[in-house]
Amino acid sequence: MTRYGTQRTTVSALLGRAVFDSQGSLLGRVREVAVLAGDPSSGVLGLVLKPSGARNGMSGEMAAIAELERSSDGLRLLTSAKLLALPQDQELLLLERDLLDQQIIDVHGRKVVRVNDVNLEWEELPDSKLALRILEVEVGLRGAVRRLLKGLPPGSIEQIVSRFKPSVIPWEFVDLIDPSRRVRLKVDQDRLSQMHPSDIADILEELAPPERQALFESLNEEIAAETLEEVDPRLQKSLVQALDSEHVAGIVEEMDPGAAADLLAELSDEKSEAILEEMDPEGRQEVEELLEFSQDSAAGRMTTEYIALPETAKVTDVHAALQDFEGDIELITDIYLLDEQEQIRAIVPIVRILLATPEELLAELPLGHLVTCHVNANGRKVAELFDKYNLRSLPVVDEEHKLVGVVHAEQVIALLREQ
């Protein structure tokens, strides 16, 4: 018997390895590596065996890692140790079945990758017993080549694969997706909040439907809303169809009203009505009003989340309005001044306000060039106005020249992309 101390191995290297009893009789070969998914220590529970002489399948028994010792010809059970029954635990993760060749999310690379191998480490504990811990998953060419070369002497394989640059993801970022028994990169809310919704949307589009739905359902309502605004309408429909109306309503309430109206317009009347019924009255009214307009019109592209103040307002009033604003604050590039009839009279760029003193009247600041469009203007007209006047935002008015919404540059970009 040889003690090695700490030494690395891989799942592909363990699969097929012989396991003997303490007397040297062959018990079987490693068929699976069993892990408890919620174990924070990243420790391997045991090695599931394929019985000696069997062509396929598993024995339903495993050799506990703590009851093994390593030798030059394989693995050997300690004296008096016995094989254990494989736990029937829903949290049991079998690495070959549940991990190898599955897709996971690489948060740092903001893409979906395939697991080619899993790197492990043997560790000798103070009581002379062994432990086997998971270090990382291989998602690059090195892991794929190692598995292709399986059957060659281990030394030769490692000599070849050492030429390839490692591409790995630490195990602490891997978690089980329930109930599909697939795996993904664990993305907690802090990490998600640091990712751009467009990156999350790209990841969703790359995933297979079960993983896609599981990941989307793990998002909080605010992040789900921002992400939903970035995905293709067909995928939007697919994601929300599987959710109950109350859950979707919570997400829709966090969306820009215009984007929410576009989403509901793609759903069946029955589903759309059920979602609207679950929404708060104020949010429901905004969305219902927008649903009445054609999606190709300015009204169909506009948002009702903007900041408009009386002509008599001061700079300090803008600060208060910004603090109370519940929409996407990053979209606010201009403040709109209205007269007593709520007709738009002027537009004040936010940068001018930042340079002014609190008591200055907004109407006395350098004003932007006021360009508006009618609610029924088509998408082409809206795009032409943005291009001609180099606009950041475009106020939308009704027949009485009252401000009813605003089209932002991102809506125009989305329009052009669709065309």
N, C-alpha and C positions, 0 to 999 in steps of 0.2 A: 504494500500500500504506500502511495506517495502523496504527501500533503503539499499543495501548491500555494497556499495562501490566497491572496486576491488574484483572480484571473478572469479575463473577459471571454465570453462565448456568444453565440447567437442562437436564435430559435432554429434556423435552418441547419445549424451544426448539431443541435440536440436531437432533431427529428430523425428517427431511425437508429439512434444509439442504443446499444445493448444494455440491459439491466439484469444483474445476476442476484441470486440470493446469497446469504452469507457463506454457503457451502460451495459457491461457484457454479450452481446450476442456472441456466438461462431461464429467466422468467418471461421475458418479452422484450420488445423494443419500444422506444419512446414514440408515441403517436400524437400526443398533445402536451402542451404546457399550460397548467391550470393556475389562474390568478383570481383572487377575490377583487372585483372591480373597485370596491370602496376602501381597500387597504391602503392607508397613507404611507406605509413603509415601502411600497412598490415591491414587496416580496412575492416570490413565486410560491404557491401553496404546495404543488407537487407535480410529478410527471405522470401523465396518463399512459398506460401501456397498451400495445397491441400484443396479444398473447403469442407466445412462441409457436410457430407453425401456422398461424392464422394468416390468411391472405389480405383480409380487409377488416375494418372496424376497430373498435376499442373494447377492452375487457371490462370496462366499468370499474376498474380498480386503478389506484395510483400509488406511486411511491412518494411518500412525504419527503421533502428536501432535507429536513432535519434528521431523517433516518437513513441517509445515503452517505457513501464515501466514494471518492473517485479513484479509479485505477487506470492503468495504461490501456486496458481492453474495453473499458466502459464504465458503468456505474454499478455499485454493489450495495445491497442492504446491509446495515449493521447487524451484528449478532443479536438474535432474538427479535429483530424488527420484522414486521409483516406489512404486506400490501394493505391499503385502506380502501374502503368503498368510496367511489367518486361522489362528492356531495351533490345532492339535487337542489342546488341553490340558484335562484334566478340571477344572483349577482356574480355567478361564476363565469369568468371570461376565459375561453379557450383561444390561445393566441393564434394558432394556425387557422382555426375555423373563423374566428371573429375579427382577426386583425390583418393577417397577411392578404395582400391583393385588394384590400378595402381602401376606399377613399377617405381621407381626412382633410381637415382644413389647416393650411399653413398660414397662421395669422400674420407672421412677419413678412412672408412673401405675398400675402393676400391672394392666395390661389388654392385650388384643390389639388392634392397630390395623392399618389398611391403608395401604400406601405409595401415595401419589398422585403424587409427583414426587421428583426427586433434584436437589439444589442443587450446582452445580459452580463452580469458579473457574479462569479462565485466568490463567496467571502467566508473565511473561517472565523467562527465566533470564539469568544474566550473559553467556552465549555467544550471546545474542539469539535463542535457540531458545525455543519455546513449551512449556509444560507445562499439563496440565489435571488438576485435583485434585478429588476428591469431598469436599464439606464435610459434608453432612447429608442425611437423607431427610425429605421433607415428608409428614406424616401428617394434616394438617388440611385445612380447606376451601380454603385458598389454592391448594394444589397441584391439587386437583380442579377448581377453577374455571379455572385456567390451561390445563389440558388441554382443558376444554370449549370454551374460546375459541380454540383453535388454528386458525390460518388468518387471524385478524385481524392487523393490524400489531403487531409486538412492543411498540412503545411504548404502544399502546392497551391491550394485554393487561396489561402491568405496572402501568399507571395504575389499572386496575380491580381487580386482585388485591391491590394495596397497601392496599386498604380492609379486607382480612381479616387478622386477627391470625395471625402465623406459628405453626405447631405442628410442631416438628422434633425429630429424634433425631440426634445426632452420628454420623458414619460409623464412628468407631472402635468403636461399640457394635454394629455390624452384622456378621454373619458368615454363612458359607454352611453350610447343613445338608446333610450327605451322607447318603444318596445321592440324596435327592429333588430336589436342585437348587432348593429353596426357600430363603428366607432368614429369619433370625430375629435378634433382638437377642442379641448375645453376652453370655452370663451366666456369668462365671467363678465359681469356687467361693467366693471371698471375697464376691462380690455375692450369690450364692445364699444364703450363710449368714446374710445380713442380712435376707432376705425371710422372711416368715412362711409356713409350709407351706400355710396356707389360701389365701394369695395365689397361690402356685405352682399349687395345685390348681385355683383359678379359671381361671388362664391355660391349663392343660392342657385344661379342659373347653371353652374357647372355640376352641382350635386344631382344624384339620382333622386327621384320623387320621395322615397321614404326618409332619406337623410335631409333633404331640402325642407320637408314639412316639419321634421323634428327640430331642426335648427331654428326655423322661423317661429315655431311655437315657444322656443326657449327665450326669445327676445322680449324685453319689456315693451309696454305699449308705445312709448315714445320712440324707441329705436325701431320697432316694427313699423310704425307709421312712416318714419323718414326713409326706411329701406323700401317700403312698398311703393313710395313715390318714384323710386329709381328703377324699378323692374318693368319689364315688358307687360302691357295690359293683359295678354293671355296668361302670363305667369301670375300676375296679380289675382286674376279670377281663380286660378287653380289653388293658390295659397289660402284664400279666404273661404272658398267653397267648403273646405274640410273643417272649418271652425264654426262653433255655434254663434248665433247672431249677437249674443251679449258680448262675447269676446271681440268679434269684429267691430261692434259699435264702439268699444273702448279704444280700439286702434284708429277708427275713422275719426273720432273726436279729436285725436292728436294730429290729424293730417290737415294740410292746407284745405280750406273748403272747396276750392276749385278742383284740386286733385281728388278729394273725397267724392265729389260729384261725378268726375270722370270714371272713378272706380265703380260706383253704384250703377252708373249707366251701362256698364258692361255685364252686370249681373241680371238674373231673371227678375221680373217684377216682384215675384213672391219673396225672393231672398232680399232684394233691396228694401222692400217694405218692412220686412221683419227686422232688418238692421236699423232702419230709421226709427222704428218704434222703441228700440232700446236706447236711443240717443237722448241726451238732455234736450229740452225744448228749444233753447236758443241755437244750439249747434244744428239741430234738425231743420229749423227754419232756414238757416243760411244755405244749407246743402240743397234743400228742396227748391229754393228759389233759383239756384244755379242749374238744377236739373232741367229746368224749363227751357234753357237756351241750347242752341246747337253747339256741339263740341268744336266745330270749325269757326265759330264766331268769336269776337273779342270777349263777349260775356262768358262764353264757354271756356276761355283760356284764363280769365282773370281770377284774382283772389279778392276776397272781401276783407282780408287782413291788411290794413294799412293805417297810417296815422294822419288824420285830418283835423285841423284846428281852426277856430274863428280868425278872421282877418286881424282882430285886435290882440291876438295872442303874443306873448313874449317868449324869449328864449327859455326862461325858466319853466314855462308851460310844456315845452318839448321834453325837458328832462323828466318831468312828472309823467308825461304820456309814455315815454320810453320805459319807465319803471313799471307801469301798469300794463304794458303791451304783452299779450299772451301768444302772439304769433311768432314766426321766425324772425328774430331781431336782426339777423344778419342780412335780411333782404331789404331792410329800411335804408334807402339811399336818398329819399326826398320826403319832405313834409308838405302837405297840401293845405292851402288856405281857402276857406269857404266863406261866402257871405251869409246873410241871414236866411236866404232861401236855399241854403246848402248847395249853391252853385259854385263850381271851382273858379277861383279868381287868380291864384298864383301858385307857384311851386318853388319851394326853398330847398336847395341842396343841403344835405346834412352836414357837409364839410363847412359850409358857410356858418352854420349854427355853432359848430365846435369852436370857431374862431371869434364868436361874438360874446359880449358880456351878458349876464343873466337878465338884465332889465331891458335890453334892447327889444324893440318891436320887430317881429318877424317880417312884417310888410316893408320895413325900412332896410332890410338886408339886401345884398345883391341877389336878385331872383334868377331862377333858371328860365329857359325859354319854354313857355307853356304849349305843349302839344297834346291834344286829346283825340280820342276816337269814339265813335258811336258803338253802343252795345252790339249792334248787328253787323259791324264791320267784319269781313271774313279774315281768315288767317293770313292770306297773302297781303292784304292791306296792312295788317298789324306788323308783319315782317318788313314791309316797305318803309313804314314810319320809323321803325327802330334803325333800319339801315340809313335812311336819308338824314335823320337828325342825331344819329349816334346816341340813342337814348339808353338810360339805365332802367327807366320805368315809364309806363304809358298809362295815364289816367283814362278810365272808361266812363263815359257819361251817357245819360239817357236823353230823351227828347227835350227835356227841360234844362239840359246842361248840368244836371245834378250828378255829383260823383257817386258811382255805384260800385266801383272796383278798380283794381290796378293790375296791369299785365307787367310781369318782370321779365328781364332778359332771359332767365332760365326757361321760362315757358316758351319763348320764341325759339330758343335753341332746340327744345324738345320737339316743337312743331316742324322745324326744318329737318331734324333728324328723321322724323316719321315720313316726310315727303321724299 
